[in-house]
Amino acid sequence: MSIRVIKKGSLDSIQDLGRFGYQHLGIPPGGALDPWALQLANGLVGNTPGEAGVELFFPAPTLQFEKDAVIAISGADWQPCLQGIPVDINRTILVKKGVVLTFQQPSFGRVAYLAVRGGFQLEPWLGSYSTQWGVALSGFEGRALQKEDQLLFRSSIEFSTLTPESFLPLPWKPALQTSSFNTPIRLIPDTHFHFLDEASQERLTNATFNILPQSNRMGFIVKGPKLSGNYRELISAAVRRGTIQWLPDEQIILLMADHPTTGGYPRIAQVIAADLPKLAQWPAALPLQFEWIGRTVAEQVYREQHFLLTQMQNAASNRLASYLER
Amino acid sequence: MKESPDFSIPVTQITAPNGEVFSVLIEWNGDQSLSLVCREAIDENLHAVIRAIWQVLQTPPIPGIIDIIPTFHSITLVFDPLTIANTRNYPTAGEVILQQVMSRLNQLTIPASTLKRQVSIPVCYDTSLAPDLITLSERLAISPEELVTLHHSKPYSVYMLGFLPGFAYMGILDASITAPRHPRPRPRVPAGSVAIAAQQTGIYPTDSPGGWQLIGRTPIRMFNPLEPNPCFLQPGDEVTFYPVSVKEYHQLMPQ
């Protein structure tokens, strides 16, 4: 055995970077809500960036390690504790068999990831481990984790120098720029932007919006000033993560990880790929603001973000590998 | 300020098998996706153009494209810029992809009659498996038998899959049996339910909520995750329904 669920969280699921290549069959990509945080956690334990991890929402679960493991927690900071002792997020930690992981309180972020060196022993479906809720497939039995579920590790490791039920955070931390929520989420106008009247076009970037509590992995419903113009529904076409749809009640939805593959609401804008992780973590209490950006800059930002991530992953992997070899 | 007008750029014209000429536009959907779009319609000739574009983009695969999604009147490409090298002439992954898409479109020829995969699907229209058949036929002022006959007497094109894994949007229905969706979706529609809404017909691949009018049920498994190709239908198929009795329905049901 490897990780046992002592107490389930609100929605604990297995996610990787998603299942691409099947959207023409109506099969959505899914995947981690904050792909950046998952890749970071994987990097810290020396996994390939797209390895499957456990995605957590608050209230978070209580988990017990039933085998020694190298772990990292990234994304939201809910003050993780091992054996009741606070530990840092974004830190590589050696954990002995028997140790219990809990989370104290939500202080930052919406979604967290737990990565384990070597990954989990699970069956992929169509090339991905991500939980497919709609048809209850993949991930862990196609569902959220429940009390007493056991997640098996793919490989085993033993730390003979550590005392039973102890843990050891390794003495390095990645140099990270944390997401700043002072800067707007950046958008590129989409096909039906001109359905909005001029005043509403302006409002999209001048006003602030609030993420409503009914938001979930499928989409963030946001409330802001009413948007008016030439509203009409369309013959369905493809939608994506980050697509902003204009809804009949004059509000908007930002499609997220579990979006369906197609939709018929007007598509007024698209969140740039680089800002999707930040959007995923956006605090519910903080108003959301948008600004326009060009495609060329959007891609540069995405490439830079990925370059930094890769550097950090390489550094962390190398340090961990040489530490474990000692 | 926003870098527009970046959307809806006409790029080429394509002639359908019936001689009709369709303009194809490029629409950018953010920084990792673009669409080729024709006029917004549900139309067999338009879809022949979409199918031809889909085919020419699929083989050989264009490096960097991770999804190609054909719909009624558009094809959306999703690409991963990290696997695409920019050049001086093509400063973004999108431009690199677009340039390759354009060269494919220039090679495109549409055969006079497009060859479609033919699929026959048995449907039991018995009222025990068709909860909306009676009320819908009353509403359309035709007999249930006429409604059923009109439903299975012509072949349909699979225009798009969406909504759920394996849910095929098929059309075009005879004008006398078009029907609105239910104002309130049913919380659970059984897998295999054959349904109609507006000009379209579809089959629920799995148990799910749904608002379409249910007029029959097929014993065929429309979605089977254990198959290498989990969906029974794919875009571009031509589907013919044929009626079966309740007894045959149960005999055909996979064990």
Interface residues (C-beta under 8 A of the other chain):
Chain A: F20 G21 Y22 Q23 H24 L25 G26 I27 P28 P29 W125 L126 Q132 G134 V135 L137 I188 P189 D190 T191 F193 L234 I235 S236 A237 A238 R240 G242 T243 P260 T261 T262 G263 R267 Q270 V271 I272 A273 A274 W292 I293 G294 R295 T296 A298 E299 Y302 R303 H306
Chain B: M1 K2 E3 S4 D6 F7 S8 E27 W28 N29 G30 D31 Q32 S33 S35 V37 E40 A41 I42 I66 D67 I68 I69 P70 T71 F72 H73 S74 T76 V78 P81 L82 P91 T92 A93 G94 M160 L161 G162 F163 L164 P165 G166 F167 Y169 T206 S208 F223 P225 P230 C231 Q234 P235
